[in-house]
Amino acid sequence: MNVPHLPSLLGVFAHPDDESLLAGGVLAQHHAAGARTAVVTATWAPASRRAPELAAALAVLGAGSPRLLGYNDARNPEAAPGQPRLVDAPLDEAIGRLVAHIRNFRPDIVITHDAVGQLTGHPDHVRTHQITLLAVEAAGLARLYPEAGPPWQPTALYAATHPESGVGLLRSLLEGVGKEVLAVPDSYVTTSVDVTPWTDAKWRAILAHRSEVARERPLPGILARLPEADRTQIIRTEHFTRLTPGPTKGDPARLAA
């Protein structure tokens, strides 16, 4: 069987488990095609309880070892004790840390959160989106952050998102645990990827975040309590908006550089 060539992929997400929930399918897809994949996580420290869970999830997805910026979570001070919260960190510093990872990994494509903060509007999601937009541009400019290594310009930046028509079961599930649902207009989505062949790997990666699966309100725990058919319906499609050079209609049903 011929396996299509797919571009290298770097995910930049706020918390451990965001990578599996939002882009686990495309990460597994690209890895299966022989593409290089990796994930940068903005919050939680290497010594935190969630770091081993993240490592296990990335191993399932084929996305290498954790790359942690080490900032504290806006809502959970145990994420990185003694470190500033991501939302409070100097913008220039956070951009520089991410630029170093982009230049080190040299991805064709970068994926991050959307501007509204991924359904629930978590402030760390919003901040990660902002930092990533600026870092992707800065990474290609040699005069910016010269200490972060030789310049590298990713070809494309995608925001993982949820269109109004694609929220489906998630709306009632999230509202049932007191969470707001922030979807985007369908017209904002440029690429929807059917990741059905990789849903098993995606689900195993989500399950690797054991501490979140055990809780009632986080999405991994909500998904774990669902019948398999409902869960598969939720996780089998991943939606994205191409942000560079801007939303472009007619993108193929997979990420393209």
GIPE-V503251 format. One record per pair of residues at least 6 apart in sequence whose C-alpha atoms are under 7 Angstrom apart, sorted by the first residue. I is the first residue (numbers start at 1). J is the second residue. If there is no record, write none. Layout:
I:J
I:J
This chain:
3:33
4:33
5:33
6:30
6:33
6:35
7:35
7:108
7:109
7:257
8:35
8:36
8:37
8:107
8:108
8:109
9:36
9:37
9:38
9:107
9:108
9:109
9:110
10:37
10:38
10:39
10:107
10:109
10:110
10:111
11:19
11:38
11:39
11:40
11:110
11:111
11:112
12:39
12:40
12:41
12:111
12:112
13:19
13:40
13:41
13:42
13:112
13:113
13:128
14:41
14:42
14:43
14:124
14:125
14:128
15:41
15:42
15:43
16:41
16:50
16:54
17:54
17:206
17:209
20:202
20:205
20:206
21:206
22:160
22:238
23:238
24:61
24:202
25:195
25:198
25:199
25:202
26:195
27:37
27:61
28:61
28:62
28:198
28:201
29:198
31:37
31:62
37:63
38:63
38:64
39:63
39:66
39:67
40:66
40:67
40:68
41:67
41:68
41:69
42:68
42:69
42:70
42:71
43:68
43:69
43:70
43:71
43:72
43:73
43:79
43:86
44:70
44:71
44:72
44:73
44:79
44:80
45:51
45:68
45:70
45:79
45:80
46:68
48:79
48:80
53:208
53:209
53:210
54:66
54:209
55:65
55:66
56:208
57:205
57:206
57:208
58:64
58:65
60:201
60:204
60:205
61:201
61:205
69:97
70:80
71:80
71:83
71:84
71:85
71:86
72:79
72:80
72:81
72:83
72:84
72:85
72:86
73:79
73:85
73:86
74:85
74:86
74:87
74:123
74:124
86:124
87:124
87:127
94:131
95:131
95:134
95:135
96:145
98:135
99:135
99:138
99:139
99:148
100:148
100:149
102:139
103:139
103:149
103:150
103:151
103:152
106:152
107:154
108:154
108:155
108:156
108:257
109:154
109:155
109:156
109:157
109:257
110:154
110:156
110:157
110:158
111:157
111:158
111:159
111:160
112:129
112:132
112:158
112:159
112:160
113:125
113:128
113:129
113:159
113:160
113:161
114:129
114:159
114:160
114:161
115:126
115:129
116:126
116:182
117:123
117:125
117:126
118:125
118:161
118:182
119:162
119:181
119:182
119:183
120:179
120:180
120:181
120:182
121:182
136:153
136:154
138:144
139:151
139:152
139:153
140:151
140:152
140:153
141:151
142:150
142:151
155:257
156:244
156:257
157:242
157:243
157:244
158:240
158:241
158:242
158:243
159:240
159:241
159:242
159:243
160:239
160:240
160:241
161:239
161:240
161:241
162:183
162:184
162:239
163:183
163:184
163:185
163:186
163:189
164:183
164:184
164:185
164:186
165:186
171:181
177:217
188:241
189:239
189:240
189:241
190:240
190:241
190:242
190:247
190:248
190:249
190:251
191:239
191:240
191:241
191:251
191:252
191:253
191:254
192:237
192:238
192:239
192:240
192:253
193:237
193:238
193:239
193:253
193:254
194:236
194:237
194:238
195:236
195:237
196:236
199:235
199:236
206:220
207:213
212:218
212:220
212:221
213:220
213:221
213:224
214:221
215:221
216:222
223:231
241:247
242:248
